[in-house]
Amino acid sequence: MSEEFEADTMNSLADMPFATIDIKDDCGIPDVPQRNLEKNKENERISKEQIKKRKKKRKDYQPNYFLSIPITNKEITRGIKILQNAIIEQDEQLTKAMISEGSFHLTLLVMQLLNEGEVHNGIDALWELKPFVEEILQGKDLTLPFEGVDTFGNQVGFVKLVEGDHVRLLLQIAEAAKRTFQEKGILAGESRSFKPHLTFMKLSKVPWLRKKGVKKIDPEFYEKFISHRFGEEVVHRIDLCSMLKKKQSNGYYHCESSIVIGKKPIGILDLLNEALRRERMRLKSKVKQIKELLLKPETQAKIRRELLEGRSLNSSDQGSDVDFSTALA
């Protein structure tokens, strides 16, 4: 770059309106180090407040809804009933610790939904999850094989999911579900890592047993089923279920909504759910368009103008002879 060009450039900058202004003095901007110090203090204060709020939310976090994969394969449910009966034969007190046949499921995600508005938000999140599940499965079925029995701390008995690529896919779906629900502002997930399992009994269902000396599930009760093959479940549905609302007549949880996945032949209920989903999405789109229209300045100006015209007409002495067609045009 020539010295002549540099000189011309500097002269041009000097001619700009801001060239002779002391930005610090005129705008009241403090020295950079002082400004950064104050900014850091403010950011630190905001960060502490956000952490405090998050801790309070988590402290009050009590899941009451969950995403369920229902177990519908009769071979699996029959095998679990045989297992449960074998345990009850050894200790009848454990009868009420058993999960009912209609309730067998895998839990994908737990969450807290405190009112109808949050439930509707959860339904929206479930439907938004569907394309992510379809992308993960790539048009293939998700088949879950169950074999063997184990417990969590001798307190919860469950049928084990066999290791394999299906577990990786299931974990991806669970992670997508957690992300989708949390992005909708829903408190969801657990601190412990996700371990898919099929629960068949819980000692927490019968807390009074502790007073009778039953404090754990004896491994001898299920030792004959350690390597038992229970069967395979082809996943075709994910449900948003309530932990607290009254169960259905078949023993399954109260279901707010469902999404159909996989290649299983679709039944009438599935078709209805899909039709409702599409109708709801269509209505949501319409509502969004109406909101956007109402927020436009020209729309708001027209509404104000028509309201003023309406007041003017009401205050006039024209009575019943008023032609309202002009006001409604």
Secondary structure as UniProt FT lines:
FT   HELIX           3..14
FT   TURN            17..20
FT   HELIX           23..27
FT   HELIX           32..59
FT   STRAND          65..70
FT   HELIX           74..90
FT   HELIX           92..97
FT   HELIX           101..103
FT   STRAND          105..112
FT   HELIX           116..137
FT   TURN            138..139
FT   STRAND          142..152
FT   TURN            153..155
FT   STRAND          156..161
FT   HELIX           165..183
FT   TURN            184..185
FT   STRAND          187..188
FT   STRAND          198..202
FT   HELIX           203..205
FT   HELIX           207..212
FT   HELIX           219..225
FT   TURN            226..227
FT   STRAND          229..235
FT   STRAND          237..242
FT   TURN            249..250
FT   STRAND          255..260
FT   HELIX           268..295
FT   HELIX           297..315
FT   HELIX           319..321
FT   HELIX           325..328
//
